[in-house]
Amino acid sequence: ARQPVTYPAGQRHGILTQPSFLAATSNGEENNAIARGRLVRELLLCQPMPPIPIGVVPALPDLGPNATLRERLSAHNQGACEGCH
């Protein structure tokens, strides 16, 4: 659901918060934070992404169908996924 956002006075915001950038790095169904992070790292910071370690990708816990994107992505920062994320 789209909602207008009001930034606090004096707080900086730039291209990474522009709706056009957010829409260009999303698919039609949901936010694509992983693709956006890769784009920022490779094109803006000029840092190559390391290769995915083959055979080391652990299974993620089942968070249920109502889990938010933030909850699903935070599961990558814990346990066996923590080393790469």
C-alpha positions in Angstrom: 0.0 0.0 0.0 1.4 3.4 -0.9 1.7 6.0 1.8 3.0 9.5 1.6 6.2 10.0 3.7 7.1 13.2 5.4 10.8 13.6 6.3 11.8 15.5 9.5 13.0 19.0 8.9 16.7 19.1 8.3 17.0 15.4 7.6 18.8 14.6 4.3 17.3 12.3 1.7 18.6 11.6 -1.7 18.2 9.4 -4.8 18.0 6.2 -2.8 14.7 7.4 -1.3 13.2 8.6 -4.5 10.0 6.7 -5.6 11.5 6.3 -9.2 14.6 4.6 -7.8 12.5 2.4 -5.5 10.1 1.4 -8.3 12.9 0.7 -10.7 14.5 -1.8 -8.2 11.3 -3.6 -7.4 9.1 -6.1 -9.2 5.4 -5.7 -9.6 4.5 -7.7 -6.5 6.9 -6.6 -3.8 10.0 -4.7 -2.8 13.2 -6.2 -4.0 15.7 -5.1 -1.4 18.3 -7.7 -2.4 18.5 -6.4 -6.0 18.5 -2.8 -4.7 21.4 -3.6 -2.4 23.4 -5.3 -5.1 22.8 -2.3 -7.4 24.0 0.1 -4.8 27.1 -2.0 -4.0 28.1 -2.6 -7.6 27.1 0.5 -9.4 27.4 3.2 -6.7 30.1 1.9 -4.5 32.0 0.1 -7.3 32.5 -3.0 -5.1 31.9 -6.4 -6.8 29.7 -8.9 -5.1 31.6 -12.0 -3.8 30.5 -15.3 -5.4 27.9 -17.4 -3.6 29.6 -20.2 -1.7 28.4 -23.4 -3.5 27.0 -26.0 -1.2 27.0 -23.7 1.9 23.5 -22.2 1.4 21.5 -23.3 4.5 17.7 -23.6 4.6 15.8 -20.6 6.0 13.3 -21.1 8.8 9.7 -21.1 7.8 8.3 -17.8 9.0 4.8 -18.4 7.7 2.9 -16.7 4.9 2.3 -13.4 6.8 5.9 -12.6 7.5 7.0 -9.2 6.3 9.9 -8.6 4.0 11.9 -7.1 6.9 11.3 -10.3 9.0 12.2 -12.6 6.1 15.5 -10.7 5.4 16.4 -10.5 9.1 16.4 -14.3 9.2 19.5 -14.1 6.9 21.4 -12.3 9.6 21.2 -15.1 12.1 22.7 -18.6 12.5 24.4 -20.2 9.6 23.6 -17.3 7.3 25.3 -14.7 9.5 28.8 -15.3 7.9 27.8 -14.1 4.5 25.1 -11.6 5.4 
